Amino acid sequence: MLSSNHPLPKLTDASLTAAYPVTAMDEFGNSRESLIAAERALTVYVDKKEIVTLMTLGTRPELLILGWLRNQNMVQSVHDIKAVQVDWETDSVAVTTWQGVKGLEEKLGRRTVTSGCGQGTIFGDMMEGLDKIKLPRVQLCQSDLYALLNTLSGHNEIYRQAGAVHGCALCQEQNVEIFIEDVGRHNAVDTIAGHMWLKNIVGDKKIFYTTGRLTSEMVIKVAQMGIPVLLSRSGLTHMGLELAQQTGVILIARAKGKHFMIYHGADQIDFDAPPS
């Protein structure tokens, strides 16, 4: 039976609060109430086999798992998944598929721990299938970029309250379609990937924004999602740049206020609003 004949997976709704109230002592010896970011362990089981434990805020766990499965190339279609059931009493998520995961043992045998805060893990060959990705060639106006950065400044709600998190956003032109914060940037990007997968959203006209560094992992995942523009307020790595050049991802870093640096794809930017 073809996977496309199966319905969308059944999902629990196990979202949790992103921050905890705590009491701390300041530099004057005064007691102060504040919020700190949540961090929860969520162990992933696929067809009853333990795969990995993710550290997450737990605000969108079902979308996180869907996106993680997609970006790990565990399954080829969202319709291959029968159910995603999150249980915080056991800090686990049970993923069931219709026909199993092809080559699962081989994938688990090739494990790469990625760089960055909230360490991520990639199973299998990171470069697998990258040469088959054909991203659309898009043009981006500097004025739209500035407008988008201004809109993004109104997000990062959990970061403003509690700190200790990264944020990622799926955007189009000047609009933010979804903004996700989590302990690690890889969790935030996976959650957005899960949202796109479940809603059948195409990435060809989208911009992906992250507060974190543009590493090889970020470029690979954005390319897999079919998104041609990757934007960050932070820096980048050499491997991230090489993979952007290979896949055709426009790479814009150090973007804050009126400043930005285009490391790949400058010929696709219309400089229509240079700062005075």
FENLIN-V185737 format. One record per helix or strand of 3 or more residues. SS is the DSSP state (helix for helix, strand for strand). FROM is the first residue (numbers start at 0). LEN is the number of residues. If there is no record, write none. Layout:
ss:SS from:FROM len:LEN
ss:SS from:FROM len:LEN
This chain:
ss:helix from:2 len:3
ss:strand from:18 len:7
ss:strand from:30 len:7
ss:strand from:39 len:7
ss:strand from:48 len:8
ss:helix from:60 len:11
ss:helix from:77 len:3
ss:strand from:80 len:7
ss:strand from:91 len:6
ss:helix from:103 len:6
ss:strand from:110 len:3
ss:strand from:120 len:3
ss:helix from:129 len:3
ss:helix from:141 len:11
ss:helix from:156 len:6
ss:strand from:165 len:7
ss:strand from:174 len:8
ss:helix from:184 len:15
ss:strand from:206 len:4
ss:helix from:215 len:9
ss:strand from:228 len:4
ss:helix from:237 len:10
ss:strand from:249 len:7
ss:strand from:258 len:6
ss:helix from:265 len:3
